[in-house]
Amino acid sequence: MDKKSASPNYQNILAELNQMIELNSDDVEAYYRRSELYYSQEDYRAGIEDLTAILQRDSNATLAYMFRAYGYGKLDNNQKAIQDYTSAIALCPNYAKAYYNRGIIYNELEQYQQAIDDYSLAIRINPDYLEAYYNRGIAHNKLKQYLQAISDYTQVIRLDPLDGEAYYNRANTYNRVKQYAQAVTDYDRAIELNPQDLEAYYNRANVYHKTKVYDRAIADYGQVIKYNSRHAPTYYNRGTTYLSDEQYQKAIADFSQAVKLNPNYAEAYYNRAITYNKIAKYQEAIADHQKAIALNNDYAEAYGNLGLVYQTLNKKDLAIDNLEQAAKLFKQQGNQPLYKYVSDKLAMLRSPN
């Protein structure tokens, strides 16, 4: 680990603490101060050694367990961090910070239920523990417990009505449960509190697209592009909105920009092909479908739509070849509705009538 450059003052204080410990090896206060000094330089191993020295002299030193656990966490030694937080809790069962910190470690280990349990214990001790509500909301989201997550973010907002991140996260959760009006309201508030929150604009645009408020979706995507003109997914999403709104030339322009920024963007080629097909530019549509398939050989939708383009051009054999490949892939992917749709198309093409 790279350590911070030590200032002359650091060296002087370290020399003083070293001398104090040399004169009295049981000077617990000097060990605490030196461990804090080491931590300030991100020298966690040295700090842990001093905290261990304290615990060798006093096995009931709750703060030493807490500080050592923090150091272990910084070194990604999560199991030892959990052990030390657990020791601190055993000594002080009403120590909300210990539960909260252990919850953070469980969260990093993706043990989300254990994290939720610890955040809940911290909140039971301190009902206004904003950070515990916030992190419990994140853990609930990881477990797809969306209503509980919304409840936790609501508590954060109750405690701090100016917390833009809480509005943003609650909006994302409302979006996941298809409560779109509530999501837009929270994105509005997040943007009001932080007018340059590009992720809030981007996600609000996605909600507007889902709810067919295309003009507002386009405006929000434009706001993102204003600040970040090289974000290919924004051009792609705005392109799909233009496509849905039947603004085909603008859709083509956005899909073209997306593939310019990311030449491997199979979905952008696919949707540009769909758009070309809408305006009867069949050769361009064929080329883009083929490009999408070259990038993703399992792209069932691209095979299927390419087959339909060939059907429009009365190229029956090519239509059948591509629709057969689409049917095979849809079946493998377990997409029964599209498998049936393509199979019906094949039956019609193969029919002598």
Contacts in CASP RR format, 6 or more apart in sequence:
PFRMAT RR
TARGET T0000
AUTHOR 0000-0000-0000
METHOD contacts of the structure
MODEL  1
MDKKSASPNYQNILAELNQMIELNSDDVEAYYRRSELYYSQEDYRAGIED
LTAILQRDSNATLAYMFRAYGYGKLDNNQKAIQDYTSAIALCPNYAKAYY
NRGIIYNELEQYQQAIDDYSLAIRINPDYLEAYYNRGIAHNKLKQYLQAI
SDYTQVIRLDPLDGEAYYNRANTYNRVKQYAQAVTDYDRAIELNPQDLEA
YYNRANVYHKTKVYDRAIADYGQVIKYNSRHAPTYYNRGTTYLSDEQYQK
AIADFSQAVKLNPNYAEAYYNRAITYNKIAKYQEAIADHQKAIALNNDYA
EAYGNLGLVYQTLNKKDLAIDNLEQAAKLFKQQGNQPLYKYVSDKLAMLR
SPN
1 42 0 8 1.000
1 43 0 8 1.000
1 44 0 8 1.000
2 42 0 8 1.000
3 41 0 8 1.000
3 42 0 8 1.000
3 43 0 8 1.000
4 40 0 8 1.000
4 41 0 8 1.000
4 42 0 8 1.000
6 14 0 8 1.000
6 41 0 8 1.000
10 37 0 8 1.000
10 40 0 8 1.000
10 41 0 8 1.000
13 37 0 8 1.000
14 34 0 8 1.000
14 37 0 8 1.000
17 30 0 8 1.000
17 33 0 8 1.000
17 34 0 8 1.000
17 37 0 8 1.000
18 34 0 8 1.000
20 27 0 8 1.000
20 30 0 8 1.000
21 27 0 8 1.000
21 30 0 8 1.000
21 31 0 8 1.000
21 34 0 8 1.000
24 30 0 8 1.000
26 57 0 8 1.000
28 54 0 8 1.000
28 57 0 8 1.000
28 58 0 8 1.000
28 61 0 8 1.000
31 50 0 8 1.000
31 51 0 8 1.000
31 53 0 8 1.000
31 54 0 8 1.000
32 50 0 8 1.000
32 51 0 8 1.000
32 54 0 8 1.000
32 63 0 8 1.000
32 64 0 8 1.000
32 67 0 8 1.000
34 47 0 8 1.000
34 50 0 8 1.000
35 46 0 8 1.000
35 47 0 8 1.000
35 48 0 8 1.000
35 50 0 8 1.000
35 51 0 8 1.000
35 54 0 8 1.000
35 67 0 8 1.000
36 67 0 8 1.000
38 44 0 8 1.000
38 46 0 8 1.000
38 47 0 8 1.000
38 50 0 8 1.000
39 47 0 8 1.000
39 67 0 8 1.000
39 70 0 8 1.000
39 71 0 8 1.000
42 74 0 8 1.000
44 71 0 8 1.000
44 72 0 8 1.000
44 74 0 8 1.000
44 75 0 8 1.000
45 75 0 8 1.000
47 71 0 8 1.000
48 68 0 8 1.000
48 71 0 8 1.000
48 72 0 8 1.000
48 75 0 8 1.000
51 64 0 8 1.000
51 67 0 8 1.000
51 68 0 8 1.000
52 68 0 8 1.000
54 61 0 8 1.000
54 64 0 8 1.000
55 61 0 8 1.000
55 64 0 8 1.000
55 65 0 8 1.000
55 68 0 8 1.000
58 64 0 8 1.000
60 91 0 8 1.000
62 88 0 8 1.000
62 91 0 8 1.000
62 92 0 8 1.000
62 95 0 8 1.000
65 84 0 8 1.000
65 85 0 8 1.000
65 87 0 8 1.000
65 88 0 8 1.000
65 91 0 8 1.000
66 84 0 8 1.000
66 85 0 8 1.000
66 88 0 8 1.000
66 95 0 8 1.000
66 97 0 8 1.000
66 98 0 8 1.000
66 101 0 8 1.000
68 84 0 8 1.000
69 80 0 8 1.000
69 81 0 8 1.000
69 82 0 8 1.000
69 83 0 8 1.000
69 84 0 8 1.000
69 85 0 8 1.000
69 88 0 8 1.000
69 101 0 8 1.000
69 102 0 8 1.000
69 105 0 8 1.000
70 81 0 8 1.000
70 101 0 8 1.000
71 81 0 8 1.000
72 78 0 8 1.000
72 80 0 8 1.000
72 81 0 8 1.000
72 84 0 8 1.000
73 81 0 8 1.000
73 105 0 8 1.000
78 105 0 8 1.000
78 108 0 8 1.000
78 109 0 8 1.000
81 102 0 8 1.000
81 105 0 8 1.000
82 102 0 8 1.000
82 105 0 8 1.000
82 106 0 8 1.000
85 98 0 8 1.000
85 99 0 8 1.000
85 101 0 8 1.000
85 102 0 8 1.000
85 105 0 8 1.000
86 102 0 8 1.000
88 95 0 8 1.000
88 98 0 8 1.000
89 95 0 8 1.000
89 98 0 8 1.000
89 99 0 8 1.000
89 102 0 8 1.000
92 98 0 8 1.000
94 125 0 8 1.000
95 125 0 8 1.000
96 121 0 8 1.000
96 122 0 8 1.000
96 123 0 8 1.000
96 125 0 8 1.000
96 126 0 8 1.000
96 129 0 8 1.000
96 132 0 8 1.000
97 122 0 8 1.000
99 118 0 8 1.000
99 119 0 8 1.000
99 121 0 8 1.000
99 122 0 8 1.000
99 125 0 8 1.000
99 132 0 8 1.000
100 118 0 8 1.000
100 119 0 8 1.000
100 122 0 8 1.000
100 129 0 8 1.000
100 131 0 8 1.000
100 132 0 8 1.000
100 135 0 8 1.000
102 118 0 8 1.000
103 114 0 8 1.000
103 115 0 8 1.000
103 118 0 8 1.000
103 119 0 8 1.000
103 135 0 8 1.000
104 115 0 8 1.000
104 135 0 8 1.000
106 112 0 8 1.000
106 114 0 8 1.000
106 115 0 8 1.000
106 118 0 8 1.000
107 115 0 8 1.000
107 135 0 8 1.000
107 138 0 8 1.000
107 139 0 8 1.000
110 142 0 8 1.000
112 139 0 8 1.000
112 142 0 8 1.000
112 143 0 8 1.000
113 139 0 8 1.000
113 143 0 8 1.000
115 135 0 8 1.000
115 136 0 8 1.000
115 139 0 8 1.000
116 136 0 8 1.000
116 139 0 8 1.000
116 140 0 8 1.000
116 143 0 8 1.000
119 132 0 8 1.000
119 133 0 8 1.000
119 135 0 8 1.000
119 136 0 8 1.000
119 139 0 8 1.000
120 136 0 8 1.000
122 129 0 8 1.000
122 132 0 8 1.000
123 129 0 8 1.000
123 132 0 8 1.000
123 133 0 8 1.000
123 136 0 8 1.000
126 132 0 8 1.000
128 159 0 8 1.000
130 155 0 8 1.000
130 156 0 8 1.000
130 159 0 8 1.000
130 160 0 8 1.000
130 163 0 8 1.000
133 152 0 8 1.000
133 153 0 8 1.000
133 155 0 8 1.000
133 156 0 8 1.000
133 159 0 8 1.000
134 152 0 8 1.000
134 153 0 8 1.000
134 156 0 8 1.000
134 165 0 8 1.000
134 166 0 8 1.000
134 169 0 8 1.000
136 152 0 8 1.000
137 148 0 8 1.000
137 149 0 8 1.000
137 152 0 8 1.000
137 153 0 8 1.000
137 169 0 8 1.000
138 149 0 8 1.000
138 169 0 8 1.000
140 146 0 8 1.000
140 148 0 8 1.000
140 149 0 8 1.000
140 152 0 8 1.000
141 149 0 8 1.000
141 169 0 8 1.000
141 172 0 8 1.000
141 173 0 8 1.000
141 176 0 8 1.000
146 173 0 8 1.000
146 176 0 8 1.000
146 177 0 8 1.000
147 177 0 8 1.000
149 169 0 8 1.000
149 170 0 8 1.000
149 173 0 8 1.000
150 170 0 8 1.000
150 173 0 8 1.000
150 174 0 8 1.000
150 177 0 8 1.000
153 166 0 8 1.000
153 167 0 8 1.000
153 169 0 8 1.000
153 170 0 8 1.000
153 173 0 8 1.000
154 170 0 8 1.000
156 163 0 8 1.000
156 166 0 8 1.000
157 163 0 8 1.000
157 166 0 8 1.000
157 167 0 8 1.000
157 170 0 8 1.000
160 166 0 8 1.000
162 193 0 8 1.000
163 193 0 8 1.000
164 189 0 8 1.000
164 190 0 8 1.000
164 193 0 8 1.000
164 194 0 8 1.000
164 197 0 8 1.000
165 190 0 8 1.000
167 186 0 8 1.000
167 187 0 8 1.000
167 189 0 8 1.000
167 190 0 8 1.000
167 193 0 8 1.000
168 186 0 8 1.000
168 187 0 8 1.000
168 190 0 8 1.000
168 197 0 8 1.000
168 199 0 8 1.000
168 200 0 8 1.000
168 203 0 8 1.000
170 186 0 8 1.000
171 182 0 8 1.000
171 183 0 8 1.000
171 184 0 8 1.000
171 185 0 8 1.000
171 186 0 8 1.000
171 187 0 8 1.000
171 190 0 8 1.000
171 200 0 8 1.000
171 203 0 8 1.000
171 204 0 8 1.000
172 183 0 8 1.000
172 203 0 8 1.000
174 180 0 8 1.000
174 182 0 8 1.000
174 183 0 8 1.000
174 186 0 8 1.000
175 183 0 8 1.000
175 203 0 8 1.000
175 206 0 8 1.000
175 207 0 8 1.000
180 207 0 8 1.000
180 210 0 8 1.000
180 211 0 8 1.000
183 203 0 8 1.000
183 204 0 8 1.000
183 207 0 8 1.000
184 204 0 8 1.000
184 207 0 8 1.000
184 208 0 8 1.000
187 200 0 8 1.000
187 201 0 8 1.000
187 203 0 8 1.000
187 204 0 8 1.000
187 207 0 8 1.000
188 204 0 8 1.000
190 197 0 8 1.000
190 200 0 8 1.000
191 197 0 8 1.000
191 200 0 8 1.000
191 201 0 8 1.000
191 204 0 8 1.000
194 200 0 8 1.000
196 227 0 8 1.000
198 223 0 8 1.000
198 224 0 8 1.000
198 227 0 8 1.000
198 228 0 8 1.000
201 220 0 8 1.000
201 221 0 8 1.000
201 223 0 8 1.000
201 224 0 8 1.000
202 220 0 8 1.000
202 221 0 8 1.000
202 224 0 8 1.000
202 234 0 8 1.000
202 237 0 8 1.000
204 220 0 8 1.000
205 216 0 8 1.000
205 217 0 8 1.000
205 218 0 8 1.000
205 219 0 8 1.000
205 220 0 8 1.000
205 221 0 8 1.000
205 224 0 8 1.000
205 237 0 8 1.000
205 238 0 8 1.000
205 241 0 8 1.000
206 217 0 8 1.000
206 237 0 8 1.000
208 214 0 8 1.000
208 216 0 8 1.000
208 217 0 8 1.000
208 220 0 8 1.000
209 217 0 8 1.000
209 237 0 8 1.000
209 240 0 8 1.000
209 241 0 8 1.000
209 244 0 8 1.000
212 244 0 8 1.000
214 241 0 8 1.000
214 242 0 8 1.000
214 244 0 8 1.000
214 245 0 8 1.000
215 245 0 8 1.000
217 238 0 8 1.000
217 241 0 8 1.000
218 238 0 8 1.000
218 241 0 8 1.000
218 242 0 8 1.000
218 245 0 8 1.000
221 234 0 8 1.000
221 235 0 8 1.000
221 237 0 8 1.000
221 238 0 8 1.000
221 241 0 8 1.000
222 234 0 8 1.000
222 238 0 8 1.000
224 231 0 8 1.000
224 234 0 8 1.000
225 231 0 8 1.000
225 234 0 8 1.000
225 235 0 8 1.000
225 238 0 8 1.000
228 234 0 8 1.000
230 261 0 8 1.000
231 261 0 8 1.000
232 257 0 8 1.000
232 258 0 8 1.000
232 259 0 8 1.000
232 261 0 8 1.000
232 262 0 8 1.000
232 265 0 8 1.000
232 268 0 8 1.000
233 258 0 8 1.000
235 254 0 8 1.000
235 255 0 8 1.000
235 257 0 8 1.000
235 258 0 8 1.000
235 261 0 8 1.000
235 268 0 8 1.000
236 254 0 8 1.000
236 255 0 8 1.000
236 258 0 8 1.000
236 265 0 8 1.000
236 267 0 8 1.000
236 268 0 8 1.000
236 271 0 8 1.000
238 254 0 8 1.000
239 250 0 8 1.000
239 251 0 8 1.000
239 254 0 8 1.000
239 255 0 8 1.000
239 258 0 8 1.000
239 271 0 8 1.000
240 251 0 8 1.000
240 271 0 8 1.000
242 248 0 8 1.000
242 250 0 8 1.000
242 251 0 8 1.000
242 254 0 8 1.000
243 251 0 8 1.000
243 271 0 8 1.000
243 274 0 8 1.000
243 275 0 8 1.000
243 278 0 8 1.000
246 278 0 8 1.000
248 275 0 8 1.000
248 278 0 8 1.000
248 279 0 8 1.000
251 271 0 8 1.000
251 272 0 8 1.000
251 275 0 8 1.000
252 272 0 8 1.000
252 275 0 8 1.000
252 276 0 8 1.000
255 268 0 8 1.000
255 269 0 8 1.000
255 271 0 8 1.000
255 272 0 8 1.000
255 275 0 8 1.000
256 272 0 8 1.000
258 265 0 8 1.000
258 268 0 8 1.000
259 265 0 8 1.000
259 268 0 8 1.000
259 269 0 8 1.000
259 272 0 8 1.000
262 268 0 8 1.000
264 295 0 8 1.000
265 295 0 8 1.000
266 291 0 8 1.000
266 292 0 8 1.000
266 295 0 8 1.000
266 296 0 8 1.000
266 299 0 8 1.000
266 302 0 8 1.000
267 292 0 8 1.000
269 288 0 8 1.000
269 289 0 8 1.000
269 291 0 8 1.000
269 292 0 8 1.000
269 295 0 8 1.000
270 288 0 8 1.000
270 289 0 8 1.000
270 292 0 8 1.000
270 299 0 8 1.000
270 301 0 8 1.000
270 302 0 8 1.000
270 305 0 8 1.000
272 288 0 8 1.000
273 284 0 8 1.000
273 285 0 8 1.000
273 286 0 8 1.000
273 287 0 8 1.000
273 288 0 8 1.000
273 289 0 8 1.000
273 292 0 8 1.000
273 302 0 8 1.000
273 305 0 8 1.000
273 306 0 8 1.000
273 309 0 8 1.000
274 285 0 8 1.000
274 305 0 8 1.000
276 282 0 8 1.000
276 284 0 8 1.000
276 285 0 8 1.000
276 288 0 8 1.000
277 285 0 8 1.000
277 305 0 8 1.000
277 308 0 8 1.000
277 309 0 8 1.000
277 312 0 8 1.000
282 309 0 8 1.000
282 312 0 8 1.000
282 313 0 8 1.000
285 309 0 8 1.000
286 306 0 8 1.000
286 309 0 8 1.000
286 310 0 8 1.000
289 302 0 8 1.000
289 303 0 8 1.000
289 305 0 8 1.000
289 306 0 8 1.000
289 309 0 8 1.000
290 306 0 8 1.000
292 299 0 8 1.000
292 302 0 8 1.000
293 299 0 8 1.000
293 302 0 8 1.000
293 303 0 8 1.000
293 306 0 8 1.000
296 302 0 8 1.000
298 329 0 8 1.000
298 333 0 8 1.000
299 329 0 8 1.000
300 325 0 8 1.000
300 326 0 8 1.000
300 329 0 8 1.000
300 330 0 8 1.000
300 333 0 8 1.000
300 335 0 8 1.000
300 338 0 8 1.000
301 326 0 8 1.000
301 338 0 8 1.000
303 322 0 8 1.000
303 323 0 8 1.000
303 325 0 8 1.000
303 326 0 8 1.000
303 329 0 8 1.000
304 322 0 8 1.000
304 323 0 8 1.000
304 325 0 8 1.000
304 326 0 8 1.000
304 342 0 8 1.000
306 322 0 8 1.000
307 318 0 8 1.000
307 319 0 8 1.000
307 321 0 8 1.000
307 322 0 8 1.000
307 323 0 8 1.000
307 326 0 8 1.000
308 319 0 8 1.000
308 323 0 8 1.000
308 345 0 8 1.000
310 316 0 8 1.000
310 318 0 8 1.000
310 319 0 8 1.000
310 322 0 8 1.000
311 319 0 8 1.000
311 323 0 8 1.000
311 345 0 8 1.000
311 349 0 8 1.000
316 349 0 8 1.000
319 349 0 8 1.000
320 346 0 8 1.000
320 349 0 8 1.000
320 350 0 8 1.000
323 342 0 8 1.000
323 345 0 8 1.000
323 346 0 8 1.000
323 349 0 8 1.000
324 346 0 8 1.000
326 338 0 8 1.000
326 342 0 8 1.000
327 339 0 8 1.000
327 342 0 8 1.000
327 343 0 8 1.000
327 346 0 8 1.000
330 336 0 8 1.000
330 338 0 8 1.000
330 339 0 8 1.000
330 342 0 8 1.000
331 339 0 8 1.000
END
